[in-house]
Amino acid sequence: MPGVITEATLRPYRPEDQDAVDDICVRTALDGGDSREVYPDLRLMPSLFAAPYVRFEPDLAFVVDDGRRAVGYIVGTADTAAFAEWFRSEWLPGLVARYPAPTGPATTPTEAMVELMHRPERMVLPELAAYPAHLHIDLLPSHQRAGWGRRLMAAFLARLHEKGVPAVHLGMVTANTSARAFYDRVGFHEIPVPAPGPLTYLGRATSS
């Protein structure tokens, strides 16, 4: 049941958290639920949505630690354009042997994710220019609805504010209504982006 376990601490990410962060990503990557049946390659989703961030900007990563391992995290970047450039030049070359560039339209969920992997420039949209940072936040069900998401977000926003970053955005699957309710509660608003497909973009200032 969500919210059953509440004893934990929030702390900065450490390199030894990588396996736990990857596992959390896999278990929450399908609209907040376990993605293993849809994406059986357990390295795919973390390679897109978790691991590159802790490599590129580890000082912006925070975890919830239950005393044994990380059970939740927030990761992101202060500069989406710089991150997309780094992803293209530094991160993607290490993935192409396992995930070759698509040669045709995606026909499976995995192929769709690999197609996204090979288009990091998709993250840089003119409508998001006023929100240069972006983030990903995930918690295992055992620690959801217990205040940890709000605490992770507060730590991340404070760090961005310290860096002089004025605003942050995120892209979420529109159908994930529980996530949208959380983002609304912590001060995010919708950013109009033409033809976003299955995504809704949200943003807010880093200051409270």
C-alpha positions in Angstrom: 0.0 0.0 0.0 1.4 3.5 -0.8 2.5 5.4 2.2 2.8 2.4 4.5 6.5 2.9 5.2 7.5 6.4 6.2 10.8 6.0 8.1 13.6 7.2 5.8 16.0 10.1 5.3 16.6 12.4 2.4 20.2 12.9 1.3 22.4 13.7 -1.7 22.9 11.0 -4.3 26.1 8.9 -3.9 27.6 6.7 -6.7 26.8 3.6 -4.8 23.1 4.4 -5.2 23.2 3.9 -9.0 21.8 0.3 -9.0 19.0 1.3 -6.7 18.2 4.4 -8.7 18.1 2.3 -11.9 15.8 -0.2 -10.2 13.4 2.5 -9.0 13.3 3.9 -12.5 12.3 0.5 -14.0 9.6 0.0 -11.3 8.0 3.4 -11.9 8.6 4.0 -15.6 5.2 2.9 -16.9 3.0 5.9 -15.9 4.3 5.5 -12.4 4.0 1.7 -12.3 6.3 -1.2 -13.0 7.6 -1.2 -16.6 9.3 -4.6 -16.7 6.6 -6.4 -18.8 6.5 -3.6 -21.4 10.2 -2.9 -21.4 12.0 -6.2 -20.6 15.5 -4.7 -21.1 16.1 -3.4 -17.6 18.8 -1.0 -18.8 16.7 0.8 -21.3 14.6 3.2 -19.2 17.4 4.1 -16.7 19.7 4.8 -19.7 17.2 7.5 -20.7 15.7 8.9 -17.6 18.0 8.3 -14.6 21.7 7.3 -15.2 22.7 10.1 -17.6 21.6 12.7 -15.1 23.6 11.4 -12.1 26.6 11.2 -14.5 26.1 14.7 -15.9 25.0 16.7 -12.8 25.3 14.6 -9.7 25.0 17.6 -7.4 21.4 17.9 -8.5 20.5 14.4 -7.5 18.8 13.5 -4.2 17.5 10.2 -2.9 15.2 9.0 -0.2 17.1 6.3 1.8 15.2 3.8 4.0 18.3 2.7 5.8 19.1 -0.1 3.4 18.9 1.5 -0.1 17.5 4.3 -2.1 13.7 4.1 -2.5 13.1 7.3 -4.3 15.0 10.0 -6.2 14.9 13.2 -8.0 17.4 13.9 -10.8 17.7 16.6 -13.5 19.8 19.3 -15.1 20.1 23.0 -14.7 20.6 23.5 -18.4 18.5 21.3 -20.8 20.3 22.5 -23.9 23.7 21.7 -22.5 22.5 18.3 -21.3 21.1 17.4 -24.7 24.4 18.3 -26.3 26.3 16.2 -23.8 23.8 13.3 -24.2 24.5 13.4 -28.0 28.3 13.7 -27.8 29.2 11.8 -24.6 26.4 9.5 -23.4 24.8 8.2 -26.6 28.1 6.7 -28.0 28.2 4.3 -25.1 24.6 3.1 -25.9 24.6 2.6 -29.6 26.1 -1.0 -29.6 23.2 -2.1 -27.4 20.6 0.2 -28.9 21.4 0.9 -32.6 19.7 3.8 -34.3 16.3 2.9 -35.7 16.1 2.3 -39.4 12.3 2.7 -39.7 9.2 3.7 -37.7 8.9 2.3 -34.2 6.5 -0.7 -33.9 7.0 -1.6 -30.3 7.3 0.3 -27.0 11.0 -0.5 -26.8 11.6 0.8 -30.3 9.8 4.0 -29.4 12.1 4.5 -26.5 15.2 3.8 -28.5 14.0 6.3 -31.1 13.8 8.9 -28.3 17.2 8.0 -27.1 18.7 8.9 -30.5 16.9 12.3 -30.6 18.2 14.1 -27.5 17.5 17.4 -29.2 13.8 16.7 -28.7 14.3 18.0 -25.2 15.1 21.5 -26.4 11.8 23.3 -27.3 11.4 27.1 -27.8 8.3 27.1 -25.6 10.5 25.9 -22.7 13.3 28.4 -23.0 12.1 30.3 -19.9 12.4 27.1 -18.0 16.0 26.0 -18.7 16.2 23.2 -16.1 14.2 19.9 -16.1 13.7 17.0 -13.8 12.6 13.4 -13.2 11.2 12.3 -9.8 10.2 8.8 -8.8 9.4 7.0 -5.6 8.7 3.3 -5.0 5.0 2.7 -3.9 6.0 2.0 -0.3 7.2 5.6 0.1 4.6 7.4 -2.0 2.0 9.7 -0.4 4.1 10.1 2.7 5.6 13.6 1.9 8.8 12.4 0.4 8.0 13.7 -3.1 7.5 17.2 -1.7 10.7 17.0 0.2 12.7 15.8 -2.8 11.2 18.6 -4.9 12.1 21.2 -2.3 15.7 20.0 -2.1 16.0 20.1 -5.9 14.4 23.5 -6.3 16.6 25.0 -3.6 19.7 23.7 -5.3 18.6 25.1 -8.6 17.9 28.5 -7.0 21.4 28.4 -5.4 22.8 28.0 -9.0 20.8 31.0 -10.2 18.4 29.0 -12.4 15.1 30.8 -12.5 12.7 28.1 -13.5 12.3 24.3 -14.2 10.1 22.2 -16.4 9.1 18.5 -16.8 7.3 16.4 -19.3 4.8 13.9 -18.0 2.5 11.4 -19.6 -0.8 13.2 -19.8 -2.7 10.1 -18.7 -0.8 9.9 -15.4 -3.4 11.9 -13.4 -2.0 11.0 -10.0 1.3 12.5 -11.0 -0.4 15.6 -12.3 -2.2 16.1 -9.0 1.1 16.0 -7.2 2.7 18.5 -9.5 -0.2 20.8 -9.1 0.1 20.6 -5.3 3.8 21.6 -5.5 3.2 24.6 -7.6 3.6 23.5 -11.2 1.5 25.0 -14.0 0.9 23.8 -17.6 3.2 25.2 -20.3 1.4 25.4 -23.7 3.4 23.4 -26.2 1.9 22.7 -29.7 1.2 19.1 -30.6 2.8 17.6 -27.5 1.4 14.1 -28.3 1.0 12.0 -25.1 3.0 14.5 -23.0 2.0 17.5 -21.0 4.7 20.0 -20.1 4.6 21.7 -16.7 6.8 24.4 -15.1 7.4 26.6 -12.1 9.9 29.1 -10.7 12.6 27.7 -8.5 11.9 30.2 -5.8 9.0 29.6 -3.5 
